[in-house]
Amino acid sequence: DSATVIVSAVNNDETPVADGTVIFLTAGERFVDKDKDGYYTQGIDSLMFDANANGRWDPIGSIPSTATTVGGQVSVTYYAGSQATTVYLRATMIDGSDYDYTEVSAKLNPNTTVASISLTHNGEDLRVKGVGGIEFSVVTATGYDEFGNTIPEGIPIDFTIANGPNGGENIQAQGYGPVSVNSNSQGQASVTVYSGTISGTIRLRASSGAVLSAVTHLTINAGPPAHISIGAGTCNVRSWDVVNALNRVAVNVVDIWGNPVPDSTAVYFSTEEGFVVAQALTGVNFPKGICEVDWHSGNPRNDGIVYIYASTSGGTVGDTVAFISSGPATDVAVLEYPSSLIADGESKGKVMVRVLDLNSNYVVAGTPV
């Protein structure tokens, strides 16, 4: 883009200066011409407006460096560069010891065509709603033209959730979108993204026409533990008179919505018979929300019914499982038998026996009778 720049120069008596008077011209950042030569001199002159903050004067666009007056005026063409900013057009007249200058500013606007979009957010880690954590994130799209300038105000940008865990997450109560927002004076448009009830990842992108941003990710983390479930791998272990017989114990921990709790949630275990590994972390060596420990047989030995207690959240969330630690058979009782049979070599009747150990607990399956 270009513009015609006209400079008028007069004497002290307001008459036009003589034809051929040289006018020195610059177009760029604003500066104080301390050495009064019409141009910026590094180390002598000082900057008043440094558009790119590099500490030195830079031209913005192009203009002839000099022009000579005709009828007290010069007319030149200024050509804009590719930087959207404010340019200062400066004209200086020097006649011996006489020095005078004037300047005007012009705003260089960006191209209204969006060439690229970048996305940022103020926090990627959210919590599912209703658990007391951060439930939303402000996502900002910045549009740029082909020269890397931010786009002007009023350009619509669409926001869309590409995919998510489908737990009610949304853009400003408008579902997965698209939600259209006009850019502001900084070329930016913002929306608020809210979490739902299911943990997972939101993939969000912005677009303007056929121009798409890269996908940005927001993580929806589960809430604190609300429920814990514990189970034993085997319901009856031959371990009463055995040292270090093992039984695997597993727990799963979920939040109020049934989502697996965040990894490394500590779960604590205890028992009153034998011993159990005291602590495990969910999701570290196991799937999310799950951890496992081993129970080991040994002293103390009580009645052969082993209770394993699991708790988290400072003991406010807990559960218990029981299994049999059986010993050798010490009691056999016939529960069912035929009272009489015909002695024909073919008649038969069912015999059922119950086998208990010394604690009157059932012995393990497969005990020979």
Phi, psi and omega in degrees: 000157183214165178210148175275130180246124180245129178244128176251134182232133181229161174280181179298332180269015177070013173272151180300144177293164182295148175301145179088001176294132183277130174249125179268131188236142172221154174220115182173215180285159184277140181212164174259121184273081185292325181271000171054049176247003177092350183229167179277130177244117181297133179090347180243302179284163182236145180277140172251335178218112181250095189299320182253008173054041178257002175084004178220160180285137178231141174290152176232110188075202183216148177208149177302142183286333177216159173207153180248145187283149169224118183065028178082010181223156167232149177229121181229167178251129175259133178248127180289148173271201183259009180258122179275106182197196175258130178251142178251119178264121187238133176237130184234138176238127181235124178225092184067238179272353178279132184221130175210151179214165171215158178211152173226158178247152177224140179268125177263113185271149177287165175291141181280354178274125180280125179255332179204158180224135174244151181240138172226164178215163182262011177168126183262349182257112179247169172244153173300153187291151173082012181245005175094003179261186178286123186252002183213161176218138177271119181254128183241129175255134175244124180264145181231147173274185185293344180262004180088007176276145175294144184290160180285176180289146173094007178272124181287136175234132182260137177247136182218137170277115181291315173197163182197184183283358178061047177245022181096007175299149187201165173255105176050048177062022180241032176064218182277359179088194008285148175244122185262131179226136179280144179292151176266191184292344176264009180077020185244150174225140186229148172224164177250127180254130183250147177279167176244214184258358182242132178286154181155202184238133172262130174249118187238145175216161178241156181210157172216104187066234180269359182271124181244145173277168168291157181283135172251150186246137171238131181260128174260111181269152177293161177279184179292163182302134175238332181219143176227139179234134182236141178216151178259144181295323181231135183279341180215118184244131177283088191216358184301315182253026180237137175266128174073028165290145188249148168219128183279135179239130182236148174227153165233144185233131182228162176272191185294341181261003181085012177278142173302136181293163181301151176304150178072019170289126185280134174238135184247142184235150175208162178205166179246006179218127189066210174212158181229147176303132194283333187210150173210158181248134180291145170070005181277304177249010185221172176300166183303138177077002185238144169212159182222149175221169177252138168265138182241131179286155180150186178289149359285148175246130183246251183255013178081001173257113185265125175253129175248126181253133177235139180211159175209179182053048177067025179088359182280342178238119184210168177201162184224144173229151178231147173212166184268132168255091189270155177246199180291156180291133179229352184213126177236128179234132176277120183264330183210137178200159177282129180283334177202151178222153174281131183279066180247007179076000182233335182294147182215161178211156185276134175242123178238132178235153175247132182243122181242157176267191185292342177262011183063027173262156179295140174283167183290155175300142179095001176292124184291141177237000000 
